[in-house]
C-alpha cells in the first residue's frame, strides 16, 4: 500500500476550491448534489483507509483478538511508520464512529420529539402553532412530512410573503434536503477537511429552496422579502433544529441572489472556467481517493490472507 493508504485522508483538500466557487457560479441544485456526492465518497474512502491502518495498529497491541499472523513484519511493512500511525488510527477511528453515532442519535431523537409534540394536531401538511416565538421549519419523517410555523412569524408577513415562506419550506421537504445536509454533516465528522463542503451545502440547500419557492409563487421579490423579514424577526430566537436541517444561512447573500436573475441550470460547468476547473479537480481528487482506498483494501486483504495460517 505504501503512502497511497494516506491519500484519501488528505485528498479532500482538492475539493476546497469547488466548495467556495459552487456557491457563486453553479445552480444551487447542481451545487448541492455535486458537493454532497464528493463529500460522501471522500468520507467513505478516508474512513476505510483509517480502518485499514487501524488493523495494523491493533495487531501490535498485546492481547489483541486478531490472528497472530496479522502482526507479522510483512503486514506491518504495508503501512509506513506503522508503529506510530497504526496506534494513532485506533483512537481516531473510534472518535469518528462515536461522533457519527452521536449525530445520528441526536437527529433521530429531535425528530421523534418534534413529531410527538405535533401528534395531537390535525394530520395536515402544515402545522400552525400558537406561539409568541417566531419560527418556521420543515419537519421530515414520521407518517408525513410537515411544515411547522408559528403564529408570531405569520403575523409579521403579508399574504404573498406567507405563500413564499410555505413554498420555501415545502421545497426543503420535496427535494429531501435533510438527507443532503445529514450526509455532509457525517462526512465532516469523518474527515475534518470536508467541513468547507458542509458549510457550502448548508448554504446551497437554502438557495435551492429559495429558487424553488420563487418558481412556485412566480415572484422572486416576494420570496426575498419573506426571507428578510423572517430573518429579522427571528434573530436570536433559540429554536431546536434537526441535525439534517440547515440554518437560515447568510441571509443578505440569499436576498441579493433572489433580487437578481434566476441562475442558469447546468448539469456540469464549462470546463475552461474557474468553477469548471475546480469541479474537475474535485472530481479527480474523488476518483483518486476511490482508487487509492480500493487498492489499499485489496492489497491489505491479500496480505492478511497470506499471513493467516489455515
C-alpha positions in Angstrom: 0.0 0.0 0.0 2.7 2.5 0.9 1.9 6.1 1.2 -1.2 5.6 -1.0 -3.2 4.5 2.0 -2.9 8.0 3.4 -4.0 9.8 0.2 -7.8 9.6 0.9 -7.1 11.3 4.3 -5.8 14.5 2.6 -7.4 14.4 -0.9 -10.5 16.3 0.4 -8.3 19.4 0.1 -8.8 19.2 -3.6 -12.5 19.9 -3.1 -12.0 23.2 -1.2 -11.9 25.4 -4.4 -15.2 24.0 -5.7 -16.8 24.3 -2.2 -16.2 28.1 -2.5 -16.9 28.6 -6.2 -20.0 26.4 -6.4 -21.9 28.8 -4.1 -21.3 31.6 -6.6 -21.4 30.1 -10.1 -23.5 26.9 -10.0 -27.2 26.4 -9.8 -28.0 25.6 -6.2 -29.4 22.2 -7.1 -26.3 21.2 -9.0 -24.0 22.6 -6.3 -25.8 20.7 -3.5 -25.8 17.4 -5.4 -22.2 17.7 -6.5 -20.7 18.8 -3.2 -22.7 16.1 -1.3 -21.6 13.4 -3.6 -17.9 14.5 -3.4 -18.1 14.7 0.4 -19.8 11.3 0.8 -17.3 9.4 -1.4 -14.3 11.1 0.1 -15.6 10.5 3.7 -16.1 6.8 2.9 -12.7 6.4 1.4 -10.9 8.1 4.2 -12.8 6.1 6.8 -11.9 2.8 5.0 -8.2 3.7 4.9 -8.3 4.7 8.5 -9.8 1.3 9.3 -7.1 -0.5 7.3 -4.3 1.4 9.2 -6.1 0.6 12.5 -5.9 -3.1 11.7 -2.1 -2.8 11.6 -2.1 -0.8 14.9 -4.5 -3.2 16.6 -2.3 -6.2 15.7 0.6 -4.7 17.6 -1.3 -4.4 20.9 -0.8 -7.2 23.5 -3.8 -9.4 23.9 -5.5 -8.3 20.8 -8.2 -10.5 19.4 -6.8 -10.5 15.8 -4.9 -13.5 14.4 -1.2 -13.7 15.4 -0.2 -13.7 11.7 -1.6 -10.2 11.2 1.3 -8.8 13.3 4.0 -10.3 11.1 6.6 -7.9 9.6 5.1 -8.4 6.1 1.8 -7.0 7.3 3.3 -4.1 9.3 5.5 -3.2 6.3 2.4 -2.5 4.3 1.9 0.8 6.2 4.7 3.4 6.5 5.6 4.3 10.1 3.3 1.5 11.3 4.2 1.8 14.9 3.1 5.4 15.1 0.2 5.8 12.6 -1.2 2.3 13.4 -1.7 3.1 17.0 -2.9 6.6 16.3 -5.5 5.3 14.0 -7.3 3.4 16.8 -8.5 6.4 18.8 -9.0 8.4 15.6 -11.4 5.8 14.1 -13.2 5.4 17.5 -13.7 9.2 17.6 -15.2 9.1 14.1 -17.6 6.3 14.9 -18.6 7.8 18.2 -19.2 11.3 16.7 -21.2 9.9 13.8 -23.3 7.7 16.1 -24.0 10.6 18.4 -25.1 12.8 15.4 -27.5 10.2 14.1 -28.9 9.6 17.6 -29.5 13.3 18.2 -31.1 13.7 14.8 -33.4 10.8 15.5 -34.2 12.0 19.0 -35.1 15.6 17.9 -37.2 14.3 15.0 -39.1 11.9 17.2 -39.7 14.6 19.8 -40.9 17.1 17.2 -43.4 14.6 15.8 -44.7 13.6 19.2 -45.3 17.3 20.0 -47.5 17.6 16.9 -49.3 14.3 17.5 -52.5 16.0 18.7 -52.8 18.3 15.8 -54.7 17.6 12.5 -52.7 15.5 10.1 -52.3 18.2 7.5 -49.1 19.1 5.7 -48.9 22.4 7.6 -48.9 22.8 11.4 -49.5 26.3 12.7 -48.6 26.6 16.3 -49.9 29.4 18.6 -46.6 30.7 19.8 -45.1 34.1 20.6 -41.7 32.9 19.3 -41.3 33.4 15.5 -40.0 30.3 13.7 -40.7 28.1 10.7 -39.1 24.8 9.7 -39.6 21.7 7.6 -40.0 18.5 9.6 -39.3 15.3 7.6 -40.1 11.8 8.6 -42.9 10.3 10.7 -46.2 9.5 9.0 -45.9 12.5 6.7 -43.6 15.4 6.1 -44.9 18.7 7.7 -44.2 22.4 7.6 -44.2 23.9 11.1 -44.7 27.6 11.6 -45.7 29.8 14.5 -48.4 32.4 14.5 -45.9 35.0 15.6 -44.0 34.7 12.3 -47.1 34.6 10.2 -48.4 37.8 11.8 -45.2 39.6 10.5 -45.8 38.6 6.9 -48.1 39.7 4.1 -50.3 37.1 2.3 -47.9 36.9 -0.6 -44.9 36.5 1.7 -46.6 33.7 3.6 -47.1 31.8 0.4 -43.4 32.3 -0.4 -42.5 31.0 3.1 -44.6 27.9 2.8 -43.2 27.3 -0.7 -39.7 27.5 0.6 -40.3 25.0 3.4 -42.2 22.7 1.1 -39.2 22.8 -1.3 -37.0 21.5 1.5 -39.3 18.5 2.0 -39.9 17.8 -1.7 -36.2 17.7 -2.5 -35.1 15.8 0.6 -32.6 18.5 1.7 -32.4 17.0 5.1 -30.7 13.9 3.6 -28.0 16.1 1.8 -27.4 18.0 5.0 -27.1 15.0 7.2 -24.8 13.3 4.7 -22.3 16.2 4.6 -22.5 16.6 8.4 -21.5 12.9 8.8 -18.8 13.4 6.1 -17.3 16.4 8.0 -17.3 14.3 11.2 -15.4 11.5 9.4 -12.8 13.9 7.9 -12.4 17.5 9.2 -11.0 18.5 5.8 -14.6 18.2 4.5 -16.0 20.9 6.7 -16.0 23.6 4.0 -18.2 21.3 1.9 -20.7 21.0 4.8 -20.8 24.8 5.1 -21.3 25.2 1.4 -24.1 22.7 1.2 -25.9 24.3 4.1 -26.0 27.5 2.0 -26.7 25.9 -1.4 -29.6 23.9 0.1 -31.2 27.1 1.3 -30.6 28.7 -2.1 -32.2 25.7 -3.8 -35.3 26.1 -1.7 -35.3 29.8 -2.4 -35.3 29.3 -6.2 -37.9 26.6 -6.0 -40.1 28.9 -4.0 -39.6 31.7 -6.5 -40.7 29.4 -9.3 -43.7 28.3 -7.3 -45.1 31.7 -6.4 -43.8 33.5 -9.6 -42.4 36.4 -7.6 -38.7 36.5 -6.7 -39.0 39.7 -4.8 -41.8 38.3 -2.6 -39.5 35.4 -1.6 -36.6 37.8 -0.9 -38.9 39.9 1.3 -40.2 36.9 3.2 -36.7 35.7 3.8 -35.5 39.1 5.0 -38.5 39.6 7.3 -38.3 36.1 8.8 -34.6 36.6 9.5 -35.1 39.9 11.2 -38.0 38.9 13.5 -36.4 35.6 14.4 -32.9 36.9 15.1 -31.6 35.4 18.3 -34.5 33.1 18.7 -33.4 29.7 20.2 -35.1 27.1 18.1 -34.1 23.4 18.3 -33.2 22.2 14.9 -32.6 18.8 13.4 -29.1 17.6 12.5 -30.3 17.4 8.9 -31.7 20.9 8.7 -29.8 24.0 7.6 -29.7 27.2 9.4 -31.0 30.2 7.6 -27.5 30.9 6.3 -26.1 34.2 5.1 -29.4 36.0 4.5 -28.1 39.1 2.7 -26.4 36.9 0.1 -29.6 34.9 -0.4 -31.7 38.1 -0.7 -29.3 39.6 -3.2 -29.3 36.4 -5.3 -33.2 36.5 -5.4 -33.2 40.1 -6.4 -31.1 39.2 -9.4 -31.9 36.9 -12.4 -32.5 33.2 -11.9 -29.3 31.1 -12.1 -28.8 29.1 -15.2 -29.4 25.3 -14.9 -26.3 23.3 -15.9 -25.5 19.7 -15.2 -21.8 20.5 -15.3 -20.0 23.8 -15.5 -17.9 24.8 -18.6 -14.5 23.2 -18.5 -12.3 26.3 -19.1 -13.7 28.4 -16.3 -12.6 28.8 -12.7 -15.6 26.8 -11.4 -15.2 24.2 -14.2 -11.5 23.6 -13.4 -12.4 23.4 -9.7 -15.1 20.9 -10.4 -12.7 18.7 -12.4 -10.1 19.0 -9.7 -12.6 17.8 -7.1 -13.8 15.0 -9.4 -10.2 13.9 -10.0 -9.5 14.0 -6.2 -12.6 11.9 -5.6 -11.6 9.4 -8.3 -8.0 9.1 -6.9 -9.4 8.8 -3.4 -11.7 5.9 -4.5 -8.9 4.2 -6.4 -6.4 4.6 -3.6 -8.8 3.2 -1.0 -9.8 0.3 -3.2 -6.2 -0.5 -3.9 -5.3 -0.4 -0.2 -8.3 -2.6 0.7 -7.4 -5.2 -1.9 -3.7 -5.2 -1.0 -4.4 -5.5 2.7 -6.9 -8.3 2.1 -4.3 -10.3 0.1 -1.5 -9.6 2.7 -3.7 -10.6 5.6 -4.9 -13.7 3.7 -1.4 -14.8 3.1 -0.4 -14.1 6.7 -3.3 -16.0 8.2 -2.5 -19.7 8.9 -5.1 -22.2 7.9 
